[in-house]
């Protein structure tokens, strides 16, 4: 393999720098998109909570959350007990 010229080495170095910059900008965009999505969820949740508290329909929301939430920590935020794990009865092999 022939030795790279200084010009080629400089271009390759510049390319590596640009690739790193592109990757960094993509990561920043993805982070911002996640932050924006989280903020939207918070605002929608806040709106729904406020609306239902004023209407006196929080019981319906809690019932829906009881069906929806599965993680014990999430359930505890709304005063819900942890879900009982559904166990599948093990079948005994039939005696021959």
C-alpha atoms as one frame of an Amber mdcrd trajectory, in Angstrom:
protein
   0.000   0.000   0.000   1.364   3.377  -0.927   2.022   6.039   1.652  -0.699
   8.707   2.021   0.045  12.183   0.849  -0.153  15.022   3.362  -3.208  16.345
   1.533  -5.000  12.975   1.799  -4.107  12.696   5.483  -5.461  16.193   6.118
  -8.709  15.349   4.320  -9.078  12.101   6.249  -8.516  13.965   9.520 -11.097
  16.571   8.491 -13.544  13.788   7.575 -13.100  12.141  10.984 -13.739  15.490
  12.674 -16.866  16.059  10.578 -18.115  12.519  11.314 -17.648  13.152  15.042
 -19.457  16.487  14.774 -22.342  14.878  12.866 -22.638  12.130  15.468 -22.604
  14.705  18.272 -25.341  16.793  16.622 -27.491  13.709  16.017 -27.136  12.737
  19.676 -28.127  16.260  20.769 -31.178  16.178  18.500 -32.245  12.788  19.838
 -31.818  14.031  23.411 -33.914  17.120  22.675 -36.618  15.003  21.044 -36.801
  12.800  24.159 -36.988  15.898  26.380 -39.745  17.383  24.205 -41.691  14.109
  24.290 -41.376  13.938  28.080 -42.520  17.553  28.400 -45.559  16.861  26.179
 -46.497  13.875  28.347 -46.166  15.952  31.509 -48.337  18.729  30.081 -51.021
  16.341  28.834 -51.022  14.512  32.164 -51.258  17.780  34.050 -54.171  18.879
  31.890 -56.029  15.572  32.352 -55.452  15.572  36.109 -56.618  19.175  36.468
 -59.676  18.601  34.297 -60.707  15.458  36.185 -60.060  16.966  39.609 -62.281
  19.932  38.757 -64.975  17.629  37.339 -64.771  15.266  40.309 -64.010  12.290
  38.066 -60.654  11.254  39.494 -62.112   7.887  40.527 -62.493   6.982  36.844
 -58.870   7.924  36.147 -57.694   5.832  39.099 -59.743   2.863  37.839 -58.176
   3.213  34.395 -54.697   3.530  35.895 -55.329   0.436  37.996 -55.811  -1.501
  34.754 -52.936   0.221  32.937 -50.073   0.463  35.427 -48.038  -2.632  36.198
 -44.855  -1.463  37.932 -45.186  -1.345  41.741 -43.462   2.062  41.980 -45.802
   3.564  39.385 -48.858   2.097  41.084 -47.733   3.423  44.474 -47.752   6.997
  43.118 -51.519   6.713  42.798 -52.118   4.777  46.006 -52.649   1.516  44.157
 -51.555  -1.790  45.617 -49.013  -3.855  43.701 -50.593  -6.237  41.242 -50.766
  -9.841  42.180 -48.657 -11.905  39.864 -50.722 -14.181  37.740 -49.556 -17.690
  38.250 -50.271 -20.365  35.757 -51.273 -23.576  37.474 -48.789 -26.246  36.688
 -50.396 -29.320  35.333 -49.381 -32.657  36.716 -48.609 -35.311  34.129 -51.253
 -37.985  34.113 -50.315 -41.274  35.699 -50.097 -44.088  33.230
